[in-house]
Amino acid sequence: MARITAGVATSHVPAMGLAVDNDRTADDYWRPVFAGYEWTRAWIAQTMPDVIVLVYNDHASNFSLDLIPTFAIGCADEFAPADEGFGPRPVPAVPGHPDLAWHIAESAILDEFDVTIANKLEVDHGLTVPLSLIFGRTERWPVRVVPIAVNVIQYPPPTSNRCFMLGEAIARAVGTFPEDLNVQVWGTGGMSHQLHGARAGLINSEFDLAFLDRLVTDPASLRKMPHLELLREAGTEGIEMVMWLIMRGALGDNVLERHRLYHVPASNTAVGHIVLEPAH
Ligand SMILES: [Fe+2]
């Protein structure tokens, strides 16, 4: 049977992708941030997953305001990097796992969790930057990916609790997939940041650090966090953190925290990264 062996969360700051693409990760500005991923890079080399269920949001790259699925699952053989206005990132296409993706879609929908099936999907920095942070520059990604795209761009995004429930549904699906696969679930986005309006530049470290703690020890309290609290405390783009709850929901009640990074700022965002393993 397939099994979920770990959960990873990380910010997906576009400028961090640029730093990787342009070999700037050792610059004075970037070195402290990327140093926080070295533990993870060594760890994942030892425990390389076959598949990553990668929860991210599309930033009006593949989808647009014409079509806004709340949750979409990528079932294609591979996913090309999207052109976000400056040409696609110079990273390889992301190989999919259609069998597992269709299984998750079927399991989730029969579990009364209606996800949109995407048989063609271009992936933007929300998905490719996390891969670059952990696998670096490469000619070929070492894992296959099942993308789960979440709407956090246009109100109303899904609730915290609904995201947590999707993680639980993904765990049930993976647990009934007959192939012996090592599966990780990643959640991306955040942490606190606001790109527009009077509060542009907002970073709330106190909130972020408490969120990381609660993610580990008290996830039930995060299920109840309303959008308004996320907006107020973490800024308009901080709503991306609901995607971390999908990852957390897939890991079960108790987890072991293996690694954590919190760094301010990168670009105009607080960078958070955490590695969790289910504790049975
Ligand atoms: Fe984002």
Boltz pocket constraint, residues with backbone or C-beta under 6 A from the ligand:
constraints:
  - pocket:
      binder: B
      contacts: [[A, 12], [A, 57], [A, 59], [A, 126], [A, 189], [A, 190], [A, 240]]
      max_distance: 6.0
